[in-house]
Amino acid sequence: MSESQRPYDGPPDYRVVGQHGVYPETSHDEVARFNFLAQMNRHLATKVMPGVGEAFAGRIEPARKKNGETYTSRHEVRKDLVKDPMFQWWSALRRATMETRQQAGRWVTIRQADDLNTKVQELTDGDTRLVLDPAFKQPRSTEAIDHHCMPGSYYTELVPGDVTGAANYDAGIFATTGGMLGRYNDGGGVAVAQWVKKNLPDFAPKRILDIGAGLGHNVLPIAEMFPDAEVVAVDAGAPMLRYGLARAKTMGIDNVTFMQGDVSQLDQFEDQSFDWVQSTMFLHETSYKTMPMIFKETHRLLKPGGIVLHVEQPQYTDDMPFFEQAMRDWDAFYNNEPFWTKMHEIDLDAWMKNAGFGADDLIHGGVAAVVDADVFPEAAKDNEQEDYGRKAAWHVVGARKAS
């Protein structure tokens, strides 16, 4: 089959993104900019990044072996990679797309800031499903870092009631992932909900807690799949929570409360008050010091028989090549994710057991993002976990609390 005959399997057009009721409006040029970023990210992942692997296998590792040395850690690999022009080229372009994506999203949301803030205020004012704490002190893990090049991280407010940062985050995910998370960027949450339905068919949670919820992208599909459950989404960023509730309401999902809080210390909730505690791609944004505190809190909050599930990129294990570990570590050094590298090397099972879960209670699995077939038909056909550049894939680690 010639190249011209192959079915198109690149990113879908940005204009198919889910337009919920508070989604920022985009002009022709803004759409074009997001489309360019989606295509560039896909190109870097599928065409340029493999060249880094070829450079490593063809000249970087052989040069080390020629000197009679072998690699003993991913850190040694990274130190050699950063000296190579192929890695430098790929890394610089990838960093540039992240910065450009943030600039593009900010241009979109700041020019319509008044309208966005007003819409969200009208939808959330007086709604008891938004619980903010004016005296809340940001944890250091959010306060000191502009995560993935996002100015002001998740919590900064330019004006009282501001949601422009949250809207920027929402508007740009589709471009960053090239549609790998589906029309509403919720393919991770859909996958987790389906995993629970399949693997725990008798599980009927009445109360669900999502920690590090952000806008609620990943918890809304869970709330939809368990409509009789009371769902609480906790995050440190007030703009995210305001926007998240408004977003949920315009999407017709009404069983989620968005609450501000520090997930390492959730004293507002009683012991054994949830059937399910959940996080999705959140642990890598928490500090080494905080993570065991979070695990202990999840154990405290779970009812007997309840489950905790943490969905993350896979841990660095002995069977993962040092080169792959070093490439995955890119986010820690070049994408403002300083906790990434440490988080992915710890023994999560041991930490879960230290939090109080028994060895026989641990849960392991894997999920791949569920993609809308009418948005991304080629990716939707692929249910395998590992397909970098097209599908988003994660591992599931958790536990079921002993009855």
N, C-alpha and C positions, 0 to 999 in steps of 0.2 A: 504494500500500500504506500503510495507516495505521500509526502508531507501534506500536500494540498488536499488529499482525500481523507486524512485522518479527522475524526470527529473533534470538534473544539472541546477541550477540557480545561480551559483557562478560567480565570475569575469571571463571574457574571458581571453584567453592567450594574454600576452603582444604583441606577434608577429602579432596580427591582428590590432594593432594601425595604424592609417593613416600615411603613409610614404610620406609626401610631400617633395619637393625638397631640403629643408634645414634642415630636421629632423636629429638629431644626429644618427649616426650608433651605434648599440649595439651588443656586443659580446654575446656568449652563457651564460656566467656567469652573465653578466649585465641583460639579459632578465630574468634569474632565480631569481635574486635579486628583480627585479620589480614585478615578479609574486608572490614571497613570500610576499612582502609588500601589494599587492592587496588582497591576501587571508587573511592576518593577519588583515587588516583594516575591511574587511567584517566580519571576525570572531568576532572581538571586538564589532562591531556594532550590530550584530544579536544574538550573543551567550553570550558575557560577559556583555555588557551594560544592558541587561534586568535583570541581577543579581544585578546590583546596585539598580534598581527599587524595586526588591524584598527585598533587605536589608533595603531600606528606609521604605517600607511599613511594614516590619516584625519586625524591631528592632529600627531604628533610630527615626521615628515619634512616635511610641508607647512610647519610653523612654521619649520623650518630653511631651507627653500627661500625662504620669504617674506623672510628676512633676507639672501638672496643667497648662501647657503652650501650646500655639498654635503658628503656624508660621504666621508671618505678612509680610514677604518679602522673596524673593529668596535668599537674602544675608544670612539670618538666616539659611536657608536650606543648603546653600553651606558650612557654617562654621561647621555644624554638619556632612555633607558628608565627608569633608576632614579628619575627625577623624576616619572614618570607613574603615576597611581593604579592603572591596570590592571595594569601590570607589578608594582607593589608588592604588589597583592593576590595575583596568581598566585605571585610569588616567595615571599611570606610563607607561603602555604598549602603550597607545595611543600617549603619548609624544615621546616615543622611536621610534615609527614608523614614526613620523613626522621628527625627527632628522635624522633617517636612510635614509628616502626618499631623504632628501636634500643631504646627503653625497653620496648616490648612483648616483643622478643626476649630482653632481659636478664631480665625478670620470669619468662619461661618457663624459661630455662636455669639461673638462679641458684637457683630453688626446688628444682631437682632436680640440683644440682651434684654431690653425692656419688654419686648413682646413675650419672650420665653419666661422671664421671671414673673410677669403678670399672669400668664396662663397657668403656671404651676401654683402660684399663690391662690388663684381662684379655685383651683381643684383641691387644694390641701388645707386651706385655712379652716380651722375648727374641726378637722377630721381627726378623730381619736386614734386613727391608725398611723398617725405620724407622731412619734414621741421623741422630742429633742430636749437636750439638757443644755441650757445657756451657760452653765458653769463647767461644762465638760472640758477636761484637759486632754489634749491629743497625746496618744502614746508616742514615744520617741520614734518608733518604726514608721509612723506616718508623718510626723511633724518635721523630721530632719531630712526627708528624701523626696525628690520629685520623681516618683516611680515611673519607670519606662518613659523618661523624658517629658512627663506630663507636668507643666508648670503649676506649682501649687499643690501637687499631688491630689488626693481625694477630698481635701477638706477646705481649701482656701475659698474665701468669699470676697469678691471684689466690692460688693455692696450688700447690705442686709437682704437676706432672702435670695441670694444669688444662686443660680443653677447652671451658669455658662460652662463651668469646668465639667460638670456632670454631663451636660448635653454634648460637649466636645468629645468626651470619652465614648458616649453612645454613638455619635455620628461617625467616628473614625475606626471603630472595631472592624466594620465590614471591609474597609479598605486595607487595614493591617493584615487581616486573615485571608483576604481574597475570597470571602464568602464561605470559608470553611466551617463557620459556625451557624450557617443558615440565615434565613431572611431577617429574623429578629435577634441574631447573635446569641441564641439560646440553645444551640445544639448540644452543649455540654450538659445543661440541665435536663434536656429531653432524654439524653443518653442515660443519665443517672436514674431518672424516674423509671425508664424502661428496664434498666438493670435490676432495680429493686422489685418491680412487678414480676420479672422473670425468675429471679433467684430467691425471692422471699414472697412467694405468692400469697401466703396467709397473713402477711404483715399488714396491719390496718392502723396506721398511726393516727392518733387524735390530736397530737400537738407536735409541731416540727419547728426546730430552730436552725436557721441558716446563719453561720458566722462569717464575717468578712463579706457581707452580701453585696456591697457596692450598690449598683442600680437595681439589683434583683434579677439580672438576666437569667441566672441559673436556678433561682428559686421559683420563679413564676411557673415554669413547666411542671415542677413538683407540686405546687399549689393547685394547678389545673388537674393533674392526675389524681390528687387526693383532695377533692373539693370539700369533703366533710371535715378536713383537718383545720385546726387553727395554726397558722404559720406565722412565725416571728422572724424577721430579717434584721440582723444587728450589724451595724457598721459604725466606724468612727467619724465618717464625713457627713455633716448635715446636708450639704448640697446634693450628695448622692441620694440620700434618703428622701429629701423633698421631691426630687425629680423621679425617683423610683416609685413613690406612691402615685404621683400624677400619671406616670407611664402605665402603671398597673391598672389604674382606674379607667384610662382610655382604652385599655385592651380588654376590659370587662372582667378583670380578676379582682375579687373583693375579699378574699380570705387571708390577706397578708398584712401584718402590722410592721411598719418600718421604724426601728428603734435605734437611737444613738447609744453607743456603749463601747466599753473596752472589753473585748472578748476574753481576755485573760482574767477578768474579775467581774463576773456577772452576778453581783450580789442581789440585784433586783429580782432574780428568779430563785425560787425555793428549790431545795434538794429534790431530785427525782420528779421533775416537773415536765419533762419532754420524753416523747417516745422515739424521736429521731433527731440527732444533731448532725449537721451537714456543713462541709466547706468544699468549695470548688476553686482550684487554682489560687488558694489564699495562703497556704502555709509558707510558700517561698517569699511572702512579703511580711513575715513576722520574724522577730529576732530569735537567735539561739536561746537567749535567756527566757523569752516569753513562751516559746512553744511548749515546754513541759507544763507550764502553768495552764495553757489552753487545754492540754490533754486531761489534766486533773479536773478542770472545770467541766469538761464534757462528761467525764465519769460521774461527777457529783450530780450533774443535771439530768442524767438519764434515769428513767424508770427501769426496774428489773425487766429484762427481756427487750429493752430498747436497743437501738443501733446507733453507732456513730460511723460516718463515712467521710473520709478525706480524699478528694480527687486531686491528683497532682501529676506533674511530669514524673517519669520513673526515677527511682533512686539510683545512685551510682553503686553498682554491685561489682563483685570480682569478675563476673563474666561480661561486663560491659567494657569494651576496649577503651584504653586511655585516650585515644584520639576522639572517640565519640563523647566521652566525658568532657574533654577540653572544649569541644565545639559547643556542647550544651551549656558550658560555663560562660559562654559569650555574654549572656545577659547580665551576669554578675559584674563584669568588668566594663562593659560598654553600653549597657542599657539601664543603668540606675536601679539594679536589683541586687544590692549588696548582700542580702541574706540568702540568695539563691544557692551559692556554692556550698555553704555550710549545711544548709537544710537538706540538700540532696545527698549528703554523705553520711548522715546519721542513721542509726538503726531504729527505724520508726516502730518496729515490733517491740523492741526493748523499751522504748519510751511509752508505748501504750501499756505494756505490762507494769512499768513503774507507776503509771497513773492509776492502776488498780484493776485493769482488765486481765483475765486469765489467759494463759497461752492457748487454751482450747477455744477461747471466745473470739480470736482474731479472724478478720475477714480480709480476703484478698481477691482482686478481680481486675478487669480492664474494660474500658469503654472507649468507643470512637464517636466523635461528634455526629449527631444525626443531622443530615443536611437535606433541605427541601429539594425534592426531585425536580420540581418545576423551576427552581432557581439554579441549581448546579447538578444537572442530570448525571454527568460522568462520575462525580464524587459520590453522589447518592447511591450509585450501584455498588460501591466499595465499602464493605463492612469490616475490613481488616483494620487492626489497630495501627499498624506502622506504615504510613504512606506520607512521608514528609513532603510538604509543599502543597498537598491537596487536602488531606484529612487531618484533623486535630485529634490526637489520641492521648489518653491518660491512664494512669494506674489508679486503682481504688484500694486504699488501705483503711481498715476500720476494725470494729469489734461489736459483738453483741453482748450486752451486759448480762451477767448470770442472773437467773431468776431467783 
